[in-house]
Amino acid sequence: MVWLNLAMKTLGGRQFWGDVRFFRGWRIQRHVLSGHYRLLDPHDVRQAWGSLAECEATLKNERDRRQLPPMNGTAVVALHGILRSSKVWNSLKQELEPDGITVAAVDYPSTQQPITAFADQLQELLSSLHGVERIHLVVHSMGGLIVRAWCQRYSDPRLQRLVMIGTPNRGAEIASMLRENPIFQFVFGPAGQQLVHETQDEFIRQLPTPPMEFAVIAGSRGHQDGFNPLIPGDDDGIVTTESARLPGAVDYLPVKVLHSFLPLSSEVVSATRRFLVTGALRESGVRVPIPL
């Protein structure tokens, strides 16, 4: 029915939608429960919904009508953590777009499916970046595990650099403690069950080290007590620095920021941009690798 495709602002529900196509801020998303699609413009206004083919046709019409040129150059694909949304990357977008970098901040239904399903979704989105010559990845928390799961199944020669921010590369002790809690299971869903410490689950142990050049930024209080007294060692309140430190990283930077605020931190955003542009997290250019 025609009225269903009237342009309208989205009303939320981000935990049920996943981006599968991206073009200059336009996104085609798939609903995780119904399987139908919608086309959002760069202002999050829904311009069409229905089948994938219908949304792609509308996007093509909009590209032609607005005379939008093909994408080119460098793109940064940013993945949020569980229970978060693409909005956490607003500061990063403001930092990178003046450099002529396209930022594709991705939404995915983080509490509704296992991590491997999100890796498949990431592949759909990367495949839609026609014309883009270089791709960097920036990930917060569980987003880093999605990228590692993607590396297990796919590859893309355009990938250059990756920044992992607060990723539980060895799992999260908090998830291990709450794994059997019905409320935790309901709220965090299948992916939450995969965040447990590697000693309790095969999934994280089997994930590969990313083959591209990557850096790690970890929240840290700076001493062994950490922010959270319930988990051992230094931590950001959720993830220990030991878990965040993935061997093979070419640079590592601890920051005194709590887990949820890491992608919002000006220090983290600046260090992320610096690594993507120069290959080092610090202004000095000195890198602190994490040896294998």
Order of alpha helices (4+ residues) and beta strands (2+ residues): beta-beta-beta-beta-beta-alpha-beta-alpha-beta-alpha-beta-alpha-beta-alpha-alpha-alpha-beta-alpha-beta-alpha
